[in-house]
Amino acid sequence: MERYHGIVTGRVQGVGFRYMTQQFAVELGLSGWVKNQSDGSVEFEVQGNKTEIEPFLVKVKKGRFPAKVTELKLSQIPLEENYSSFKVIN
């Protein structure tokens, strides 16, 4: 199991990016959360097996039209025992 914190910049607010991120995570059986930041970026934490996290990160970096990702800052963080689903935080 691994857990990551990420900040995504680009055209990622107002284009369904959080819900797309949630869809990717749910499809891959990952847990965590995603939310908009006041600076226009999107922040997320994701936890799961490395074999599922890697394709999740590839999909997040690629995005889906009309979103356009210009940067993904990623750092590994300690595991969280209480994660059971992937939520969009408003």
N, C-alpha and C positions, 0 to 999 in steps of 0.2 A: 504494500500500500504506500501511496505517496500523496502529498498534498501540496498545492501550489497557490500562490497569490499572483494575480496578474492585473496589469493596467493596460487597456487598449485605447489607442488614440486614432484619430481620423474622423471620418463621417460615420459615427457610431451611435449618435443619439437622434431620436425622431425617425428612425428607419427600421425599427423592430429588432435591433441587434441583441437586446437582452433576451427576448423571447426566442430568437434563433439560437443563442448560446444555451439557453435552457433546453431547447429541443435536442441539440447535439448531445448535451450531457445525459439527458434522460434516455436517448437512444443507446448510449454506451454504458448505461448503468452506473453513472457517476453521481456523487453528491456534492453539495456546496451551495453557492449563491452568486448572484450577479446584480449589480446596481449601477445607476448613473451617478456621475460625480459632477459637482458644480462647475468644474473647468471644461466640461464637454467630453471627458473621457468616460470609459466604462471600467469598473473594477469588478473582479471576480475572485472567488476561491473555489478550487475544485479538488476533490479527493477521490481516489480509487486506485485500481491496478494500473501499473505503468503501461500495460498493453492496451488499455482503453484511454488513458490520458493522452498518449502520443497522438492518436488520430483526432481526438477532441481539439488539441492545440493546433493541429494542422488546419482543421475546419474553421476555428476561430480566427486564425491568421488570414485565411483566405476570405472569410466573410461570405456574404451573399448579397447580390445587388438588391437595393441601392446602397447598402453599407460599403464603405471603403476603409480598410484598415491600413494605417500608415506605420504603426509601431505597436509591438507587444512587449512590454517589460514583464519579466517573469522571475519569481524567486520561489525556491522550495521552502516550505514552512513545516513545523511539527504537525503530526496527525491530530485530528479532532475526533474524539470518541462519539460525540452526539450527532454527527451528520447522518441523515437517513434519506434525504431527498435533495433535489436541486431546485432552489427557489429564486424567483425574481423579487428583489426588494425594491419597493417604491420609495 
